[in-house]
Amino acid sequence: MNDLPSELIQINEASLKTLIRGITCFQEEFSLILAVSNYKTLREQIVQQLREECPVRIRELVLEKSAQTLYTRIAEELGAEQPHALMIVGLESVRELDLVLTATNQIREEFRHFTFPLVLWVTDAILHKLIRLIPDFHSWATTVEFQMTVDELIQFMRQTIDEVFAKVFNARENVFLD
């Protein structure tokens, strides 16, 4: 049981190497990579490591909550540019996610016009939606999973709880001051 954190660290390092290999091997052609992480803090750590270790420059696109389609949003953002790789974050915050996903599946062939690896950061819940709602698009993907160690998860939970209590305390304090 004590080996669990070091095992997860090794798993994440192997996953990072797989992600880097996927990005570097598929230059000038479309590939879809699903990077799975349920925690924003872990994703941010992995993205930082990716930027440091990957020899390919990766462009990042943050989806807004109001995003309606994935393909159109990418095309609008890039114009005629074809980056070496594109990483999409924010899918978990899209309000109409089911609509965005089904629209993506309907025009999936259009994605082949992108001549770069596309890395979509997803959670387990979104991954299951991809499998269920858009199996054709999902079938193109390579999936790379990242997990938190127990210590990181405990630290994350403590930090989140502290932030919630601070917000509640500040809100109560402001009510009494008014």
N, C-alpha and C positions, 0 to 999 in steps of 0.2 A: 504494500500500500504506500509506503514511503517513497517508492520509486516512481509513483504516478506523476508528480510534477516534472521530473527529468524526462520521463517518457513523452509527456505532452510537449515539452520543449523540443525534443528530437522530432516528434511528429510535425510540429509547426515549422521547424527548420527544413525538413524534407519537403513539406508542402510549399514553402517559399521557393526552394530550388526548383520544384516542378513548375511553379508559376513563372519563374524567370525563364526556364527552359522553353515553356510554351510561348512566351512573348518573343524570345530571341529567335526561335526556330521558324516562326511563321511571319517573318517580315515580308512585306509586299504581297500578302495574301490574307484573306479573311479567315479568322478562327475565333471561336467563341469560348471563353473561359469563365466559368462561374466560380468566384471566390466566395466561400461560405464562412461567415462569422456572425454569431449572434450578438456580439458586443461591439459597440462603436469604439471603445477605447482599444480593444484588441485590433480592430481593423485599422485604426490610426497608427498603431505601433507597426503593424505589418506593412502598411503603405510607406511609412518612413524607411523601414528596412529595405523595401523594394526599391525606393528611389536611390538609396545608397548603394545597393548591390547590383541592380540591373544595369547592364551596359546600354540598354535602349532607353531613349527619352520617352516618357509616358505622359501623355496629356490627360488631364482629369476634367470630368464633367459632372457637376452636381445637379441632380434633377430637382426641380421645384415640386412642391406639393401639388401644384395645379397642372403638372405635365399630363398631356392627353395621349401622346404617342412617343415611343422610344426612337423609332427610325427618323421621324421628322425632326425631333429635337436634336438628334446627332447631326443630321444633314444641315440644319439651320446653324448650329454652332460651328461646324467645320467649313461650310461653304465648299470651295474647291480643294481645300487642304486635305491631304491624306497623311495624318501623323504616323509615327512609327508604331504607336500603340495608343489605345484610348481606354481609360478606366472610368467606369460610371459608378457613382455613389449616390445614395439618396432614394433608391427604389423603395425602401421600407417606409418612406414618408409620403409617397404619392397617394393622394386621396382616392382616386379611381383606379387602383392598381389592376383589378380584374379587366377593366376596359382597355387599359394600356397593354396588358399582356395579350389579350385576344386580338387587338389591332396589330401587335407585333407578329403574331403567328400568321395573320392573314397576308401580310406583306413580307414574310420571312425571306423570300428570294431576293428582295431588294438589298438585304444586308450583304449579299455577296459582292455588291459594288464597292464596299469598303475593302480597301487593300491593306488591312492592318489587323492585328489581334485586338479583340474587344473583350475587356475584362469587366464583368458585371459583378459587383459586390451584392450578395444576397444573404438573407438569414435562412435558417432551416424552414421557417414557415413559407417564405417566398419560394424556396427551392421546391417544396411540396406543391405549391400553386403552379409553378412552371411545369412540373411533371404532369399534374392533373389537367390544367387548362390549355397548355400549349406544348404537347408532347413532340410535335414535329420540330419546333424551334429548339426545344430542350435536347433533342437527339443529336444536334450538332455540337453540343457543348462537352468540354472537359471540365470536370468538377474538382476543385481543390479546396479542402476543408482546413480551417484553423480553429483551434480550441484554446480555451483559457485554462491555466493551471488552477488548482483549488485555491492557492494563496492569492492569485490575481483576482479570482472570482470573489473571495471574501473581502479583499481590499476594495474592489469595485462596489460591492454591496454596501460596505461601510461608508464609502464616499457618497454614494447615492442617498443613503439614509440621512447623512449629515446635511446634504444639500436640501433635501425635502424639509427637514426640521428647521433649517435656517430660513427657508422661504416662509414656512408657516409662522415661525417666530416673528419674522419681519412684518408679515401681513398683520398679525395680531397687534404688534407694537404700533403700526401705522393707524390701525383702527382706533386705538386708545388715544393717539395723539391728535386725531381729527376732531 
